[in-house]
Amino acid sequence: MDLWIYHVVRFIQNKTRILLMERFKAYLFTHRYVLSFWTLVMIRLYFNAVLPLMDKTEARYGEIARLMHETGNWITPQIDYGLPFWAKPPLSTWASALSISVFGTEEVFVRLPYLIVMVGLALFIGRYAKEQNTSYYIPGIVALSLPEFYLHAGVVSTDTFLTLSIALSMLSFWEALKESAKPYWGYLFFVGMGMGLLSKGPIVGILTLPPLALWAVTTKNIKKTFRSLPWIGGILLMLLLSVPWYLMAEAKSPGFLDYFIVGEHFERYLNPDWKGDKYGFPKQQPFGIVWAFFLLFLLPWSIACLRLLIQKGKDSLHHPWILFLLFWALWTPFFFTSSSSLIHPYVLPSCLPVALSVSHYWSILKHKKIYFYIALGLPLFLFIFHLSGKTQFLYEATTDKYLIEQTEPGVALFSLDRKSYSSQFYTRGKIKLTDSTALKQLLQSETNFYLLLGTTQWEEMNPALQSQFNLVDSNRKKRLYRFKPLLQGRTQ
């Protein structure tokens, strides 16, 4: 009897286990898209929290935001105390500085506005999936799994807010042209333009208006475009949002308008002899490199999109929505084709129209599972790889955070000849600049201090000076030393 009961219990346990497993698999399959979306978000949030701010670009904008919070100067972004930063308007800096004011200076909070913007955009474009009877989350999954888009969900960058501005204007334009459209869509178009002026300046018009004009002409919607948008009220709203800051910035920091409008937007690109650049040109690139950025940083969906265009052929050119997305996606790389002064974030505005194009044809997309697994596999691989604890060597030389963590509170820290933005951020602005002459004077004092310098600078230093320092820590590019007094009895 006991043996019979035992077998009955085992049978029930096995059946129950199988039933639960089947239900669990069914749940995963039914909710696979929503789980995939939020898994991507949580992995991005993890990296936002554990990765340091890296030189030069991200640490620079992080330090500008920290300075804005510390000094309370919300009009003029500063690259150092009392030194104005004229290269970009302040919208992204306002966002990071506000986050710092509320939550603190940890990396996850400095990057929080960018995660919110990108996740918000990924969720918003889900409204267009309903028209194709696909999952609400598919457009967002495609967007978040584009390397360029995913990267900017956790990078302190002006390009994120420029992309938000362009997306708001483009999608508001599309909604405003629909029959029985709500009036606010027309005004949101101009809100996006105003935000763009506060994000990166007049470039928002260059990247938004031409593709809209091309679409209107191609689809013979010119009259409808003029009728659907509140041009007078909208333009006034755009100017009201942006112009006051420009006037206040010029009043508080004379010369800003000439440098930013004339220098950054015209002299930089049209005058090869211009010597007025204050912050360095982007890396010089080969002609047409922007198209390589477009294909590479939008993988694997750039390949899927290209194959869909080939598959659909001329049918795509007669579909107003697809034509709208094509002009939107391709105009940015087309505009920058002849520019050699650019970097890969310039293709970021193309990410959303690519995601929307792929999701539009999701039902007929061949090999979608392969694209899907590749797109999700890369973030998962990077997440697992980072958990292994063997990744710090890949990026430790791009930031001074880990060197600064080796210093003792209260001991002065000097940087030889130049300060990195990450050293300014992680010392909360306390790192001091010194040169060779001032360093020799410091060595005559009885005060302990740290010295941060490049490996090449150390190798070129006089051996007599080298002998007075103890190595604390180093990476591939920099070294941290502590002053070793020469005389007996000096405090170490």
C-alpha positions in Angstrom: 0.0 0.0 0.0 2.8 2.4 0.9 4.6 1.8 -2.4 1.3 2.4 -4.3 0.8 5.7 -2.5 4.4 6.7 -3.2 4.0 6.1 -6.9 0.7 8.1 -7.0 2.4 11.0 -5.2 5.3 10.9 -7.6 3.0 10.9 -10.6 1.1 13.9 -9.3 4.3 15.8 -8.6 5.6 15.1 -12.1 2.3 16.1 -13.7 2.2 19.2 -11.6 5.8 20.1 -12.5 5.1 19.6 -16.2 1.9 21.7 -16.0 3.6 24.5 -14.2 6.5 24.5 -16.7 4.1 24.6 -19.7 2.2 27.5 -18.1 5.5 29.3 -17.5 6.6 28.8 -21.1 3.2 30.0 -22.3 3.5 33.1 -20.1 6.9 33.8 -21.5 5.8 33.4 -25.0 2.6 35.5 -24.5 4.6 38.3 -22.8 7.9 37.9 -24.7 7.8 41.4 -26.2 7.0 43.3 -23.0 9.6 41.2 -21.1 12.2 41.9 -23.8 11.5 45.6 -23.7 11.9 46.0 -20.0 14.9 43.7 -19.9 16.6 46.0 -22.3 15.7 49.0 -20.1 16.9 47.3 -16.9 20.2 46.3 -18.4 20.7 49.9 -19.6 19.9 51.2 -16.1 22.4 48.8 -14.7 25.2 50.1 -17.0 24.1 53.7 -16.2 24.8 53.0 -12.6 28.1 51.1 -12.7 30.0 52.7 -15.6 32.0 55.9 -14.8 31.6 59.1 -16.8 34.2 58.9 -19.5 36.4 61.5 -21.1 36.1 63.6 -23.1 32.6 64.2 -24.2 30.4 62.6 -21.5 32.6 63.7 -18.5 32.6 67.2 -20.0 28.8 67.5 -20.1 28.6 65.8 -16.7 30.9 68.4 -15.2 29.1 71.3 -16.9 25.9 70.0 -15.3 27.6 69.6 -11.9 29.0 73.1 -12.1 25.5 74.5 -13.0 24.1 72.8 -9.9 26.9 73.9 -7.6 27.1 77.5 -8.8 23.4 78.1 -9.3 24.1 79.7 -12.6 21.4 78.2 -14.8 21.9 80.7 -17.6 25.5 80.3 -18.7 26.9 76.7 -18.8 30.5 76.6 -17.5 33.3 74.3 -18.5 35.2 75.4 -15.4 34.7 77.9 -12.6 34.0 81.3 -14.3 34.8 79.9 -17.8 31.6 79.9 -20.0 30.9 77.1 -22.4 29.6 78.6 -25.6 29.5 75.5 -27.8 26.0 74.2 -27.0 22.7 75.5 -25.6 21.7 74.3 -22.1 18.6 72.0 -22.4 20.5 68.8 -21.7 22.6 70.5 -19.1 19.4 71.7 -17.4 18.1 68.2 -17.3 21.2 66.7 -15.7 21.7 69.6 -13.3 18.1 69.2 -12.2 18.6 65.5 -11.6 21.8 66.2 -9.7 19.9 68.8 -7.5 17.2 66.3 -6.7 19.1 63.0 -6.4 22.8 63.6 -6.2 25.9 63.4 -8.3 26.1 59.6 -8.8 26.5 58.6 -12.4 23.0 56.9 -12.6 21.4 60.2 -11.7 23.5 62.3 -14.1 22.4 60.0 -16.9 18.8 59.6 -15.7 17.2 62.2 -18.0 18.7 60.5 -21.0 17.3 57.1 -20.0 13.9 58.7 -19.4 13.9 60.5 -22.8 14.9 57.4 -24.8 12.6 55.0 -23.0 9.8 57.6 -23.4 10.4 57.8 -27.1 10.5 54.0 -27.4 7.2 53.7 -25.6 5.6 56.6 -27.5 6.2 55.1 -31.0 4.4 52.0 -29.8 1.2 53.8 -30.8 2.1 53.2 -34.4 2.3 49.5 -33.9 -1.5 49.3 -33.5 -2.0 50.3 -37.1 -0.1 47.2 -38.2 -1.7 44.8 -35.6 1.6 44.1 -34.0 2.7 44.2 -30.4 2.8 47.7 -28.9 6.4 47.0 -27.8 7.9 46.0 -31.1 8.8 49.5 -32.3 10.4 50.3 -28.9 12.3 47.0 -28.9 13.7 47.7 -32.3 14.6 51.3 -31.3 16.3 50.2 -28.0 18.2 47.4 -29.7 19.8 49.9 -32.2 23.3 50.4 -30.8 23.3 54.1 -31.3 19.9 54.6 -29.6 20.8 52.2 -26.8 24.1 54.0 -26.2 22.4 57.4 -25.8 19.9 56.0 -23.3 22.9 56.2 -20.9 25.3 58.8 -22.2 25.3 62.5 -21.1 25.0 64.1 -24.5 23.3 67.0 -26.3 22.4 64.6 -29.2 19.8 62.9 -27.0 17.7 66.0 -26.5 18.2 67.0 -30.2 16.8 63.7 -31.2 13.8 64.2 -28.8 13.2 67.6 -30.4 13.4 66.3 -33.9 11.1 63.3 -33.1 8.6 65.6 -31.4 8.4 67.9 -34.4 8.3 65.1 -37.0 5.7 63.0 -35.3 3.6 66.0 -34.4 3.7 67.1 -38.0 2.4 63.7 -39.1 -0.3 63.7 -36.5 -1.4 67.3 -37.4 -2.0 66.3 -41.0 -4.5 63.6 -40.1 -8.2 64.1 -40.5 -9.8 65.4 -37.3 -6.4 66.0 -35.7 -6.3 67.6 -32.3 -5.1 71.2 -32.5 -2.3 70.6 -30.0 -0.3 68.5 -32.5 0.3 71.6 -34.6 1.6 73.5 -31.6 3.7 70.5 -30.5 5.5 70.7 -33.8 6.8 74.2 -32.9 7.5 73.1 -29.3 9.9 70.5 -30.7 11.6 73.2 -32.8 11.9 75.5 -29.8 13.4 72.6 -27.8 15.8 71.9 -30.6 17.0 75.5 -30.5 17.7 75.0 -26.8 19.3 71.6 -27.4 21.8 72.2 -30.1 20.7 75.3 -31.9 19.6 76.1 -35.5 20.7 72.6 -36.7 17.2 71.4 -35.6 15.7 73.3 -38.5 18.3 71.9 -41.0 17.5 68.4 -40.0 13.7 68.8 -39.7 12.4 71.2 -42.3 14.0 69.8 -45.5 12.7 66.2 -45.2 9.3 67.6 -44.4 9.4 69.8 -47.5 10.6 66.9 -49.7 7.7 64.8 -48.4 5.1 67.5 -48.9 6.3 68.1 -52.5 6.6 64.4 -53.4 3.2 63.5 -52.0 1.5 66.8 -53.2 0.6 67.8 -49.7 2.0 71.4 -49.7 -1.4 73.1 -49.3 -2.4 70.6 -46.6 0.8 71.3 -44.8 0.2 75.1 -44.7 -3.4 74.6 -43.6 -2.7 72.1 -40.9 0.0 73.9 -38.9 -0.6 77.1 -36.8 2.2 79.0 -38.4 1.8 82.4 -36.7 1.0 81.1 -33.2 3.4 78.3 -33.5 6.4 80.4 -34.6 5.6 82.8 -31.7 5.5 79.9 -29.3 8.9 78.6 -30.7 10.5 82.0 -30.3 9.0 82.4 -26.8 10.5 79.1 -25.7 14.0 79.7 -27.1 14.9 83.4 -27.7 14.7 84.6 -24.0 17.6 82.2 -23.1 19.7 83.4 -26.1 19.2 87.0 -25.1 20.0 86.3 -21.4 23.0 84.2 -22.3 24.4 87.0 -24.5 23.8 89.6 -21.8 25.5 87.5 -19.2 28.3 86.4 -21.4 28.9 88.9 -24.3 30.2 87.3 -27.5 28.2 84.1 -27.1 25.9 84.7 -30.1 28.7 85.6 -32.5 30.7 82.5 -31.5 27.8 80.0 -31.4 25.7 81.2 -34.3 28.4 82.4 -36.7 31.4 80.4 -35.5 29.9 77.0 -34.7 27.3 76.9 -37.5 29.1 78.6 -40.4 32.8 79.3 -39.8 33.5 75.7 -38.6 32.2 74.2 -41.8 32.7 76.8 -44.4 36.0 78.5 -43.4 38.9 76.0 -43.3 41.1 78.9 -42.0 38.9 79.6 -39.0 41.0 79.8 -35.9 38.3 80.7 -33.4 37.3 77.2 -32.2 37.5 77.0 -28.4 36.7 73.4 -27.8 38.3 71.4 -30.6 37.0 70.0 -33.8 35.5 66.5 -34.0 37.8 64.0 -35.4 38.4 64.4 -39.2 36.7 61.6 -41.0 36.8 60.3 -44.6 34.3 61.6 -47.1 30.9 59.8 -46.8 31.8 58.1 -43.5 28.4 59.0 -42.1 26.8 56.3 -44.2 29.2 53.7 -42.6 28.1 55.1 -39.2 24.5 54.7 -40.3 24.8 51.1 -41.3 27.1 50.0 -38.4 25.5 51.8 -35.5 22.0 50.8 -36.5 22.8 47.1 -36.9 21.2 44.6 -37.2 18.0 46.6 -38.1 19.8 48.7 -40.8 20.3 45.5 -42.8 16.7 44.4 -42.2 15.4 47.9 -43.3 17.6 47.8 -46.4 16.3 44.3 -47.4 12.7 45.4 -46.8 13.2 48.4 -49.1 14.6 46.1 -51.8 11.8 43.6 -51.2 9.0 46.2 -51.4 10.6 48.2 -54.2 8.5 51.0 -55.7 5.6 50.2 -53.5 7.4 51.9 -50.6 7.7 55.1 -52.6 3.9 55.3 -53.0 3.2 54.8 -49.3 2.9 58.2 -47.6 4.0 56.9 -44.2 6.9 54.9 -45.4 8.0 57.8 -47.7 7.8 60.1 -44.7 10.0 57.7 -42.6 12.5 57.4 -45.5 13.0 61.1 -45.9 13.3 61.4 -42.1 15.9 58.6 -41.8 18.0 59.4 -44.8 18.1 63.2 -44.7 20.5 63.4 -41.8 23.2 61.1 -43.3 22.7 62.8 -46.7 23.2 66.2 -45.2 26.5 65.2 -43.5 27.8 63.2 -46.4 30.3 65.8 -47.5 31.3 66.7 -43.9 34.6 65.3 -42.6 34.1 66.9 -39.2 31.7 64.6 -37.6 31.2 61.7 -35.1 28.9 58.7 -35.0 26.2 60.3 -32.8 25.2 62.4 -35.8 23.1 59.5 -37.1 21.1 59.3 -33.9 18.1 61.2 -35.3 17.7 58.4 -37.9 17.1 55.7 -35.3 13.4 56.3 -34.7 12.3 56.3 -38.4 14.3 53.1 -39.0 12.6 51.4 -36.0 9.2 52.6 -37.3 10.0 51.3 -40.8 10.9 47.9 -39.5 7.9 47.6 -37.3 5.6 48.7 -40.1 6.7 45.6 -42.1 7.1 43.3 -39.1 4.5 40.8 -40.3 6.4 40.2 -43.6 9.9 40.6 -42.3 11.9 37.5 -43.2 14.2 36.0 -40.5 12.8 38.3 -37.9 13.7 35.9 -35.1 17.4 36.0 -36.2 17.4 39.8 -36.1 15.5 39.8 -32.8 17.9 37.4 -31.1 20.9 39.3 -32.4 19.5 42.6 -31.2 18.7 41.3 -27.7 21.8 39.1 -27.5 24.4 41.9 -27.6 23.1 43.8 -24.5 22.6 40.5 -22.6 26.2 39.4 -23.6 27.6 42.7 -22.4 25.6 42.5 -19.2 26.9 39.0 -18.4 30.4 39.9 -19.4 30.4 42.9 -17.1 29.1 40.7 -14.2 32.2 38.5 -14.7 34.3 41.4 -13.3 36.7 41.3 -16.2 35.7 44.4 -18.1 37.2 47.3 -16.2 40.4 47.2 -18.1 38.4 48.1 -21.2 37.5 51.5 -20.0 39.5 52.4 -16.9 42.0 54.5 -19.0 39.1 56.6 -20.3 38.3 58.1 -16.9 40.2 59.3 -13.9 37.6 58.0 -11.4 39.5 55.0 -10.3 42.8 56.9 -9.8 41.0 59.6 -7.8 39.4 56.9 -5.6 42.9 56.0 -4.4 43.5 59.5 -2.9 42.9 60.4 0.8 40.3 63.0 1.7 41.9 66.4 2.7 45.1 65.9 0.7 45.5 68.3 -2.2 45.4 66.8 -5.8 47.2 68.5 -8.7 47.1 67.8 -12.4 50.1 68.6 -14.5 49.5 71.1 -17.4 45.9 70.0 -18.0 42.9 68.7 -16.2 40.5 66.1 -17.5 36.8 66.6 -17.2 36.4 63.4 -15.3 39.0 64.5 -12.8 37.1 67.7 -12.3 33.8 65.8 -11.9 35.0 63.2 -9.5 36.9 65.6 -7.2 33.8 67.9 -7.3 36.0 70.6 -8.8 38.7 70.4 -6.2 41.6 69.2 -8.4 44.1 72.0 -9.1 46.1 72.7 -12.2 49.9 73.1 -12.0 52.8 73.4 -14.4 56.5 72.5 -14.2 57.5 75.8 -12.6 54.8 75.7 -10.0 55.4 72.0 -9.3 59.0 72.7 -8.3 57.8 75.3 -5.8 55.3 72.7 -4.4 58.2 70.3 -3.9 59.8 72.8 -1.6 56.8 72.9 0.7 56.2 70.5 3.6 52.6 69.8 2.4 51.8 66.4 1.1 49.9 66.3 -2.2 49.0 64.0 -5.1 50.1 64.5 -8.7 48.0 63.2 -11.6 49.8 63.2 -15.0 50.1 61.3 -18.2 52.5 58.4 -18.7 54.4 60.4 -21.3 54.7 63.4 -19.0 56.1 61.2 -16.3 58.7 59.6 -18.7 59.8 63.1 -19.7 60.2 64.3 -16.2 63.6 65.0 -14.7 64.7 61.9 -12.7 65.6 64.1 -9.7 61.9 65.1 -9.6 60.7 61.6 -10.1 62.6 60.4 -7.1 60.5 62.6 -4.8 57.2 60.8 -5.7 55.7 57.5 -4.7 53.5 55.7 -7.2 49.9 55.2 -5.9 48.1 53.8 -9.0 48.2 53.9 -12.7 46.5 52.8 -15.9 47.5 52.7 -19.6 47.4 56.5 -20.0 47.9 58.1 -16.6 49.6 57.8 -13.3 48.9 59.0 -9.8 51.8 59.9 -7.5 52.1 61.1 -3.9 54.8 63.6 -3.0 57.6 62.0 -1.0 59.4 64.7 1.2 63.1 64.7 0.9 64.0 65.7 4.4 63.8 63.4 7.4 61.0 63.9 9.7 58.6 65.4 7.2 55.1 63.9 7.4 54.3 61.4 4.8 
